Amino acid sequence: MIGLVWTPSTIVVALVIAVLAVLAVRRIVTRGLCDCHDHCGDSESPRSGCGSCHGCSGCGAVECMVADMGKALR
């Protein structure tokens, strides 16, 4: 087996991966596994406004996206 050599570039890549992992865990902890609040009306996000959101099982994000695509095609 080849050993891991810690060069400066290896350290930079490892730090980038560690930072991204911390950001991902923080996002999961704060927002949960459902991103439907990005698309539903219960958010302050500029992307909100598709109506009320009832969680992942009842989320209207897909319907809203399809409606927006239909409007764009007209």
C-alpha positions in Angstrom: 0.0 0.0 0.0 1.2 3.5 -0.8 1.6 5.8 2.1 0.1 9.3 2.2 2.6 12.0 1.7 1.7 15.3 3.3 2.7 18.0 0.9 1.5 21.5 1.0 -1.1 20.8 -1.7 -2.3 17.8 0.1 -2.8 19.9 3.2 -4.7 22.5 1.3 -7.0 19.9 -0.3 -7.6 18.3 3.1 -8.5 21.7 4.6 -10.9 22.5 1.8 -12.6 19.1 2.2 -12.8 19.6 6.0 -14.4 23.1 5.6 -16.9 21.9 3.1 -17.8 19.0 5.4 -18.4 21.4 8.3 -20.5 23.6 6.2 -22.6 20.7 5.0 -23.2 19.4 8.5 -24.1 22.9 9.7 -26.6 23.3 6.9 -28.2 19.9 7.7 -28.4 20.8 11.4 -30.0 24.2 10.8 -32.3 23.4 7.8 -32.9 19.7 8.1 -32.8 17.3 5.1 -35.6 19.1 3.3 -34.9 22.1 1.1 -38.5 22.7 0.3 -38.4 25.9 2.3 -36.3 27.5 -0.4 -39.2 27.2 -2.8 -42.2 27.7 -0.6 -43.9 30.8 0.7 -42.9 30.3 4.3 -39.4 31.6 3.7 -37.9 35.1 3.5 -35.8 33.9 0.5 -36.3 35.8 -2.8 -37.0 32.4 -4.4 -40.0 31.9 -2.1 -43.6 32.6 -3.0 -45.0 29.3 -4.3 -47.6 28.9 -1.6 -47.5 27.2 1.7 -45.2 24.3 2.4 -46.2 21.2 4.3 -42.8 19.6 4.5 -41.2 17.2 2.0 -44.2 14.9 1.5 -46.5 17.8 0.6 -44.1 20.2 -0.8 -45.2 22.1 -3.9 -41.7 22.9 -5.1 -41.9 20.6 -8.1 -45.3 21.9 -9.1 -44.1 25.5 -8.7 -41.0 24.7 -10.8 -43.1 23.1 -13.6 -45.5 26.1 -13.5 -42.5 28.5 -13.8 -41.1 26.6 -16.7 -44.5 26.6 -18.4 -44.7 30.4 -17.9 -41.2 30.8 -19.4 -42.2 28.8 -22.5 -45.2 31.0 -23.2 
